[in-house]
Amino acid sequence: MPDLSLSDISEKMRDIDFTMLSTRTEGGALAARPMSNNREVDYDGDSYFFTCDETRLVADIMRDSNVGLAYQAKSGMLGMKPFFLAVEGRAEAIKDKGRFEEHWHKELDAWFKQGVDTPGLTLIKVHAERLHYWDGFDSGELDLTRQKAAAEG
């Protein structure tokens, strides 16, 4: 597989719904939890997830914004190869109702009964800095921080 672009990776992510979001706890341990991206897969290096502000996830991010995301795309019969993606990035907790509405999906009503008006609702944005991918045979890496710096000249 030739080196993949961010657009190529976005295409491979098209059917992925869940990721494991990893943070560092107060004691320095790694903590991971499944998060849904609600199939927002026009991936441009930013990922968005909803949670509530009293969660350990938010406390971890407020203390250390370095996070990881782990994705696995479908694999299986008929020669389909798996696709794995690990994202290193920085997270921020957003408390802006307008931003909530930009990323809201009706399916989220099952977890957040009052929709974007749910008390304590928080939007987590993960901005990717480095992507590592593997398709079962070939692997590669994209350094988005370096690409951005090169583009800015």
Residue pairs with C-beta under 8 A, 6 or more apart in sequence:
1 135
1 137
1 138
1 140
3 140
4 12
4 133
4 140
4 142
5 142
6 43
6 44
6 45
6 131
6 142
6 144
9 43
9 85
9 131
9 133
9 142
10 41
10 42
10 43
10 44
12 73
12 83
12 85
12 133
13 41
13 43
13 71
13 73
13 85
14 39
14 41
15 39
15 41
15 73
15 74
16 37
16 39
16 41
16 71
16 72
16 73
17 36
17 37
17 38
17 39
18 34
18 35
18 36
18 37
19 34
19 35
19 37
19 47
19 69
19 70
19 71
20 32
20 33
20 34
20 35
20 69
20 70
21 32
21 33
21 34
21 35
21 49
21 57
21 67
21 68
21 69
21 124
21 126
22 30
22 31
22 32
22 67
22 68
22 69
22 70
23 30
23 31
23 32
23 57
23 60
23 61
23 64
23 67
23 91
24 30
24 31
24 60
24 63
24 64
24 66
25 31
25 56
25 60
26 59
26 60
26 63
31 56
31 57
31 60
32 68
32 70
33 57
35 49
35 51
35 124
36 49
37 47
37 48
37 49
38 103
38 105
38 107
38 108
40 47
40 48
40 103
45 127
45 128
45 144
46 125
46 126
46 127
46 128
47 69
47 87
47 89
47 125
47 126
47 128
48 103
48 123
48 124
48 125
48 126
49 123
49 124
49 126
50 100
50 103
50 108
50 111
50 112
50 121
50 122
50 123
50 124
51 57
51 58
51 122
51 124
52 58
52 118
52 120
52 121
52 122
53 93
53 95
53 120
53 121
53 122
54 120
55 122
57 124
58 93
58 122
58 124
61 67
61 91
61 92
61 93
61 124
62 93
65 90
65 91
65 92
66 88
66 89
66 90
66 91
67 88
67 89
67 90
67 91
67 126
68 86
68 87
68 88
68 89
69 85
69 86
69 87
69 89
69 126
69 128
70 84
70 85
70 86
70 87
71 83
71 84
71 85
71 86
71 87
72 82
72 83
72 84
72 85
73 82
73 83
73 84
73 85
74 80
74 82
74 83
75 81
75 82
75 83
75 136
81 135
81 136
81 137
82 135
82 136
83 133
83 134
83 135
83 136
84 133
84 134
84 135
85 131
85 132
85 133
86 131
86 132
86 133
87 126
87 128
87 130
87 131
87 132
88 128
88 129
88 130
88 131
88 132
89 126
89 127
89 128
89 129
89 130
90 126
90 127
90 129
91 124
91 125
91 126
91 127
92 124
92 125
92 127
93 122
93 123
93 124
94 100
94 122
94 123
94 124
94 125
95 121
95 122
95 123
96 123
97 116
97 117
99 123
100 116
100 121
100 123
101 116
103 123
104 115
104 116
108 115
109 115
112 118
112 121
128 144
129 143
129 144
129 145
130 141
130 142
130 143
130 144
130 145
131 141
131 142
131 144
132 139
132 140
132 141
133 139
133 140
133 141
133 142
